[in-house]
Amino acid sequence: MLRSLSTGVTGLRAHSLWLDVIGNNIANVDTIGFKNAGVTFQDLLSQTIAGEVRPTANSGGVNVKQVGLGVQVGAITNAFTQGSVLQTGNPTDLSIQGEGMFVLTDGNDTVYSRAGAFALDANGTLVDTVTGFSVQGAAGDIVLAPGQTTPAVATSTAMFRGNLDGQASTGTTYTATYNVRDSLGGPHTLTITFTKNAAAGQWDWAVTESDANINSITTPTGSVTFGPTGAISAGATGTIGVDYLAAAGVTTPQAITLDFGSATNTAPMTGFAGTSTATLASQNGFAAGSLTSFAIGPDGTVTGFFDNGTSQVLDTLTLAQFANPSGLLKIGANLWRESANSGVPAVGQPGTGGRGTLIAGGLEASNVDLAREFTQLIVAQRGFQANSRVITASDTILQDLINIIR
């Protein structure tokens, strides 16, 4: 039998497989996170008809005579080039700009994906909408359940700003009220009264209360002194203790620093000539709050926003990086699994260790280039057609041989 018959068959098989790969690429042109595959051919073993001859002093050498036995697919490689980002406006839709893959699990199996079409399930867990697998963060499953709360924090520092009239006469008073929070987040109103002292630039202060739950205030007095430039020269801070009644059920006593102009106070009080305007700028206590919304940042931080006006980092979404992502195994549903040749996953925060960053509200489109695929489709078709012609020609030759005996 002619070798060309079997050689042509190998060409048909190889180009048929190439057409399969191209067809799959085109079919997934709109599949989010899809990575197109390419085919590399290699020749089969060649049959040696005559060996090579070494050159001698009297004659030249002769090359080996070999006949190739066809072609086969050497590799099918996935190209992990960046796909464009499709804006969706959905805060749980995520795309990766750069290297890395999302880490997903069902509790038993861990898989990886570039498709960031995520949503919250009934338990508030961030999951893949196709498979239901949980998206993994630094602490495991990322949970953003409605009604999730942040605990109350007692006030430990109250910062003041504004002015106390530097040319006020001795005995002049100025009063301001402000709120603090106890260990359960309950508000309590205190009153601070500034009284101009006879000493140059000095104002004495005294804290009082009229709250039924407060038993007394310890070290309720102090003074703050302003220098000739109007800046605080002494008494930048003071500390009071709030002693609550046992019936209030809160931590007591509660130490509160009154900050009039420390290094951390970005708007310290002043003692310029003019109207007194001293007031509370901020205090670091707050009531318990319930989660109202959240946002996922480029570095994977999941920040929750609560109805008490505070925000808190709830978790950090992680990405897995592989030394050879093309070695991962496709398992369908936009998922990949680690293989012996992919390398082990290096899991970490987006934007670190060469990992890409996240874009919230967008999905990564397929990286299939239709123009390239259609061009390769024509080339593969021609290759298949040419190999079929080899088989046809070989068959004609065999038929001519058969006809010789007629």
C-alpha positions as CSV (number, residue, x, y, z in Angstrom):
1,M,0.0,0.0,0.0
2,L,1.2,3.5,-0.7
3,R,2.6,5.4,2.3
4,S,0.8,8.5,1.0
5,L,-2.6,7.0,1.8
6,S,-1.8,6.7,5.6
7,T,0.1,10.0,5.5
8,G,-3.0,11.7,4.0
9,V,-5.1,10.2,6.7
10,T,-2.9,11.7,9.5
11,G,-3.3,15.0,7.8
12,L,-7.0,14.7,7.8
13,R,-7.1,13.7,11.5
14,A,-4.7,16.6,12.5
15,H,-6.6,19.2,10.5
16,S,-9.9,17.9,11.7
17,L,-8.8,18.3,15.3
18,W,-7.6,21.8,14.4
19,L,-11.0,22.6,13.0
20,D,-12.5,21.3,16.3
21,V,-10.4,23.7,18.3
22,I,-11.2,26.6,16.0
23,G,-14.9,25.8,16.2
24,N,-14.7,25.7,20.0
25,N,-13.0,29.1,20.1
26,I,-15.6,30.6,17.8
27,A,-18.5,29.1,19.8
28,N,-17.1,30.7,23.0
29,V,-16.6,34.2,21.5
30,D,-19.1,35.6,24.0
31,T,-18.2,33.4,27.0
32,I,-16.9,35.6,29.8
33,G,-13.4,34.8,30.9
34,F,-12.8,32.3,28.1
35,K,-9.2,31.8,26.9
36,N,-8.8,30.8,23.2
37,A,-6.7,27.7,22.3
38,G,-4.2,27.3,19.6
39,V,-2.9,24.1,17.9
40,T,0.7,23.2,17.2
41,F,1.5,20.4,14.6
42,Q,4.5,18.1,14.6
43,D,5.7,15.6,12.1
44,L,5.5,11.8,12.8
45,L,8.5,9.5,12.7
46,S,10.2,9.2,9.3
47,Q,11.1,5.9,7.6
48,T,14.8,5.6,6.6
49,I,15.2,4.3,3.1
50,A,19.0,4.5,3.1
51,G,21.5,5.7,5.7
52,E,23.9,8.5,5.3
53,V,27.4,8.0,3.9
54,R,30.5,9.6,5.5
55,P,32.7,11.6,3.1
56,T,36.0,10.0,2.2
57,A,39.2,11.3,0.7
58,N,38.0,10.3,-2.8
59,S,34.3,11.0,-2.6
60,G,31.7,13.2,-1.0
61,G,29.2,12.2,1.6
62,V,25.6,11.1,0.9
63,N,22.7,12.3,3.0
64,V,20.2,9.9,4.7
65,K,17.1,9.1,2.7
66,Q,13.9,9.4,4.8
67,V,10.3,9.4,4.0
68,G,7.9,11.2,6.5
69,L,4.9,9.3,7.7
70,G,2.6,12.2,8.3
71,V,1.6,14.7,10.9
72,Q,0.0,14.8,14.4
73,V,-1.1,17.5,16.8
74,G,1.8,18.2,19.1
75,A,0.1,20.6,21.5
76,I,-3.1,22.5,22.2
77,T,-2.3,25.6,24.2
78,N,-4.6,28.1,25.9
79,A,-3.6,31.7,25.5
80,F,-4.1,33.7,28.7
81,T,-4.0,37.1,27.1
82,Q,-6.1,39.8,28.6
83,G,-9.7,40.1,27.5
84,S,-11.5,43.4,27.3
85,V,-13.7,44.5,30.2
86,L,-17.4,44.7,29.8
87,Q,-19.1,47.2,32.1
88,T,-22.2,45.8,33.9
89,G,-22.7,48.1,36.8
90,N,-23.3,45.2,39.1
91,P,-21.0,45.6,42.2
92,T,-20.5,41.9,42.5
93,D,-19.3,41.4,39.0
94,L,-15.5,41.4,38.9
95,S,-12.8,41.3,36.3
96,I,-9.1,40.7,36.7
97,Q,-6.7,43.2,35.1
98,G,-3.5,41.2,34.8
99,E,-2.5,37.8,36.0
100,G,-4.4,35.6,38.4
101,M,-7.5,33.6,38.8
102,F,-10.4,33.7,41.3
103,V,-10.4,30.9,43.9
104,L,-13.7,29.0,44.2
105,T,-14.7,26.1,46.4
106,D,-17.7,24.0,47.3
107,G,-16.2,22.9,50.5
108,N,-14.5,19.8,49.1
109,D,-13.1,20.8,45.7
110,T,-11.1,23.9,44.9
111,V,-11.2,25.3,41.4
112,Y,-10.2,28.5,39.6
113,S,-11.8,30.9,37.1
114,R,-11.4,34.1,35.2
115,A,-15.2,34.6,35.0
116,G,-16.2,36.9,37.8
117,A,-20.0,36.8,37.4
118,F,-20.7,36.6,41.1
119,A,-23.7,37.3,43.3
120,L,-24.9,36.9,46.9
121,D,-26.8,33.8,47.8
122,A,-29.6,33.5,50.4
123,N,-27.0,33.4,53.2
124,G,-25.2,36.5,51.9
125,T,-22.2,34.4,50.7
126,L,-20.5,35.6,47.5
127,V,-20.8,32.8,45.0
128,D,-20.3,32.0,41.3
129,T,-23.6,32.4,39.6
130,V,-23.1,29.4,37.3
131,T,-21.9,26.7,39.8
132,G,-22.8,28.1,43.2
133,F,-19.1,27.7,44.3
134,S,-18.1,30.1,47.1
135,V,-15.6,32.9,46.2
136,Q,-12.6,32.7,48.6
137,G,-11.2,35.5,50.6
138,A,-8.4,35.7,53.2
139,A,-10.8,34.4,55.8
140,G,-12.5,31.8,53.7
141,D,-16.0,32.3,52.3
142,I,-16.8,36.0,51.8
143,V,-20.1,36.6,53.7
144,L,-22.0,39.9,53.3
145,A,-25.3,39.0,54.9
146,P,-28.0,41.7,55.2
147,G,-28.3,42.8,58.8
148,Q,-24.7,42.0,59.5
149,T,-23.7,44.3,62.4
150,T,-20.6,46.1,63.7
151,P,-20.4,46.4,67.5
152,A,-20.7,49.6,69.4
153,V,-17.5,51.4,70.4
154,A,-17.2,53.7,73.5
155,T,-15.8,57.2,73.1
156,S,-12.1,57.4,74.2
157,T,-11.2,60.7,72.5
158,A,-13.2,63.9,71.8
159,M,-11.5,66.4,69.5
160,F,-12.3,70.1,69.7
161,R,-11.8,72.9,67.2
162,G,-12.7,76.6,66.9
163,N,-11.5,79.7,68.7
164,L,-11.5,81.2,72.2
165,D,-11.4,85.0,72.2
166,G,-7.8,85.9,73.0
167,Q,-8.8,89.5,74.2
168,A,-11.8,88.5,76.3
169,S,-11.9,90.0,79.8
170,T,-11.3,87.9,82.9
171,G,-14.3,85.9,83.9
172,T,-15.8,85.7,80.4
173,T,-17.4,82.3,79.9
174,Y,-18.2,80.2,76.8
175,T,-20.2,77.0,76.9
176,A,-20.5,74.1,74.4
177,T,-22.3,70.8,74.6
178,Y,-21.2,67.6,73.0
179,N,-22.1,63.9,72.9
180,V,-20.1,60.8,73.9
181,R,-20.9,57.1,73.5
182,D,-20.8,54.5,76.3
183,S,-19.6,50.9,75.8
184,L,-23.1,49.9,74.5
185,G,-23.1,52.8,72.0
186,G,-25.6,54.9,74.0
187,P,-25.3,58.7,73.7
188,H,-24.7,61.0,76.7
189,T,-24.5,64.7,76.6
190,L,-21.8,66.6,78.4
191,T,-21.3,70.3,78.8
192,I,-17.9,72.0,78.7
193,T,-17.6,75.6,80.0
194,F,-14.5,77.7,79.2
195,T,-13.8,80.6,81.6
196,K,-11.2,83.3,80.9
197,N,-8.4,83.2,83.5
198,A,-6.5,86.3,84.6
199,A,-3.3,84.7,83.4
200,A,-2.3,85.7,79.9
201,G,-3.8,83.4,77.2
202,Q,-5.3,80.9,79.8
203,W,-8.8,79.5,79.7
204,D,-10.0,77.2,82.4
205,W,-12.5,74.5,81.4
206,A,-15.0,72.5,83.5
207,V,-17.1,69.5,82.3
208,T,-20.6,68.9,83.7
209,E,-23.5,66.6,82.9
210,S,-27.2,66.3,83.5
211,D,-27.6,62.7,82.4
212,A,-29.6,60.4,84.8
213,N,-27.2,57.5,84.1
214,I,-24.1,59.3,85.0
215,N,-23.1,59.2,88.6
216,S,-20.2,61.6,88.5
217,I,-17.3,62.9,86.5
218,T,-13.8,62.6,87.8
219,T,-11.0,65.2,87.0
220,P,-13.7,67.4,85.4
221,T,-11.5,70.6,85.3
222,G,-8.4,71.8,83.6
223,S,-7.0,74.6,81.5
224,V,-5.7,75.4,78.1
225,T,-3.2,78.2,77.4
226,F,-2.6,80.0,74.1
227,G,0.7,81.7,73.3
228,P,1.2,85.2,71.7
229,T,0.6,83.7,68.2
230,G,-2.7,82.2,69.1
231,A,-1.5,78.6,69.1
232,I,-1.8,76.3,72.2
233,S,1.3,76.5,74.3
234,A,0.1,74.4,77.3
235,G,-2.8,72.1,78.1
236,A,-3.3,70.6,74.6
237,T,-5.2,67.6,76.1
238,G,-7.0,66.7,79.3
239,T,-8.6,63.5,80.6
240,I,-11.9,63.1,82.3
241,G,-13.5,60.0,83.7
242,V,-17.3,59.3,83.3
243,D,-18.6,57.1,86.2
244,Y,-22.0,55.5,85.2
245,L,-24.6,54.1,87.5
246,A,-24.6,50.3,87.8
247,A,-28.1,50.2,86.4
248,A,-26.9,51.6,83.1
249,G,-25.2,48.2,82.4
250,V,-22.1,49.8,80.7
251,T,-18.4,49.7,81.3
252,T,-17.5,52.2,84.0
253,P,-15.5,54.3,84.6
254,Q,-15.0,55.5,81.0
255,A,-11.8,57.5,80.4
256,I,-12.2,60.2,77.7
257,T,-9.3,62.3,76.4
258,L,-10.3,65.9,75.6
259,D,-8.1,66.9,72.6
260,F,-7.8,70.7,72.1
261,G,-4.7,70.6,70.0
262,S,-2.5,67.5,70.1
263,A,-0.3,66.5,67.2
264,T,-3.1,64.3,65.8
265,N,-5.7,67.0,65.9
266,T,-5.8,68.3,62.3
267,A,-7.8,71.5,63.3
268,P,-6.5,72.5,66.8
269,M,-8.2,75.3,68.8
270,T,-6.9,78.8,68.6
271,G,-6.7,81.8,70.8
272,F,-7.1,84.7,68.4
273,A,-8.9,87.9,69.1
274,G,-12.5,87.5,67.9
275,T,-15.7,85.6,68.5
276,S,-15.4,82.4,70.6
277,T,-16.5,79.4,68.5
278,A,-15.1,76.3,70.3
279,T,-17.1,73.2,69.5
280,L,-16.7,69.4,69.2
281,A,-15.0,68.4,65.9
282,S,-15.3,64.6,66.3
283,Q,-15.4,61.8,68.7
284,N,-14.4,58.2,68.0
285,G,-17.4,56.4,69.7
286,F,-20.4,55.1,67.8
287,A,-23.4,53.0,68.2
288,A,-23.8,49.5,66.8
289,G,-24.6,49.5,63.1
290,S,-26.2,47.2,60.4
291,L,-24.6,46.6,57.0
292,T,-26.3,48.6,54.3
293,S,-23.9,48.3,51.4
294,F,-20.4,47.2,50.4
295,A,-17.7,47.7,47.8
296,I,-14.8,45.6,46.5
297,G,-11.6,47.6,45.8
298,P,-8.9,47.0,43.2
299,D,-6.8,45.3,45.9
300,G,-9.6,42.9,46.8
301,T,-10.6,44.6,50.1
302,V,-14.3,44.1,50.8
303,T,-15.5,47.2,52.7
304,G,-18.8,47.2,54.4
305,F,-20.8,50.4,55.0
306,F,-23.0,50.6,58.1
307,D,-26.0,52.7,59.0
308,N,-24.2,54.2,61.9
309,G,-22.0,56.1,59.4
310,T,-18.9,53.8,59.8
311,S,-17.1,51.6,57.4
312,Q,-15.1,48.5,58.0
313,V,-12.9,46.1,56.0
314,L,-14.8,42.8,56.2
315,D,-12.5,40.5,54.1
316,T,-10.0,40.5,51.3
317,L,-10.8,38.6,48.1
318,T,-7.8,36.5,47.0
319,L,-6.3,35.5,43.6
320,A,-4.3,32.4,42.7
321,Q,-1.3,32.7,40.4
322,F,0.2,29.7,38.5
323,A,3.7,29.4,37.0
324,N,2.1,27.8,34.0
325,P,-1.6,28.7,33.7
326,S,-1.7,27.0,30.2
327,G,-1.2,23.8,32.1
328,L,-4.5,24.0,33.9
329,L,-7.2,21.5,33.1
330,K,-10.5,22.8,31.8
331,I,-13.5,21.2,33.5
332,G,-16.3,23.2,32.0
333,A,-18.6,26.0,33.4
334,N,-15.7,28.5,33.0
335,L,-13.7,26.5,35.6
336,W,-10.1,25.2,35.7
337,R,-8.4,22.7,37.9
338,E,-4.7,22.5,39.0
339,S,-2.7,19.9,37.1
340,A,0.7,18.3,37.5
341,N,2.2,20.8,35.0
342,S,0.4,24.0,36.0
343,G,2.4,24.4,39.2
344,V,0.9,24.9,42.6
345,P,-1.3,28.0,43.2
346,A,0.3,31.0,44.9
347,V,-2.7,32.6,46.6
348,G,-2.5,36.2,47.8
349,Q,-4.0,39.7,47.6
350,P,-4.6,41.3,44.2
351,G,-1.9,43.7,43.2
352,T,0.8,41.8,45.1
353,G,3.4,39.3,43.9
354,G,2.6,40.0,40.2
355,R,-1.1,39.4,40.6
356,G,-3.5,41.6,38.7
357,T,-5.9,44.1,40.2
358,L,-9.7,43.9,40.3
359,I,-12.3,46.0,38.4
360,A,-15.7,46.0,40.1
361,G,-18.8,46.3,38.0
362,G,-17.3,44.6,35.0
363,L,-16.6,41.2,33.4
364,E,-13.7,40.1,31.4
365,A,-14.8,39.2,27.8
366,S,-13.5,36.2,25.8
367,N,-10.1,36.9,24.2
368,V,-11.1,35.1,21.0
369,D,-10.2,37.2,17.9
370,L,-12.7,36.4,15.3
371,A,-10.6,37.8,12.4
372,R,-7.8,35.5,13.4
373,E,-10.1,32.5,13.9
374,F,-11.7,32.9,10.5
375,T,-8.3,33.2,8.9
376,Q,-7.2,30.0,10.6
377,L,-10.4,28.4,9.7
378,I,-9.7,28.9,6.0
379,V,-6.1,27.6,6.4
380,A,-7.3,24.5,8.3
381,Q,-9.9,23.9,5.6
382,R,-7.3,24.2,2.8
383,G,-5.0,21.8,4.7
384,F,-7.8,19.3,5.2
385,Q,-8.8,19.6,1.5
386,A,-5.1,19.2,0.3
387,N,-4.7,16.0,2.4
388,S,-7.9,14.6,1.0
389,R,-6.4,15.3,-2.5
390,V,-3.4,13.2,-1.5
391,I,-5.7,10.3,-0.7
392,T,-7.6,10.7,-3.9
393,A,-4.4,10.8,-6.0
394,S,-3.0,7.8,-4.2
395,D,-6.3,5.9,-4.8
396,T,-6.1,6.8,-8.5
397,I,-2.6,5.4,-8.7
398,L,-3.7,2.1,-7.0
399,Q,-6.5,1.9,-9.4
400,D,-4.1,2.3,-12.4
401,L,-2.0,-0.5,-10.9
402,I,-5.0,-2.8,-10.7
403,N,-6.0,-1.9,-14.3
404,I,-2.5,-3.0,-15.6
405,I,-3.5,-6.7,-15.5
406,R,-6.7,-6.2,-17.5
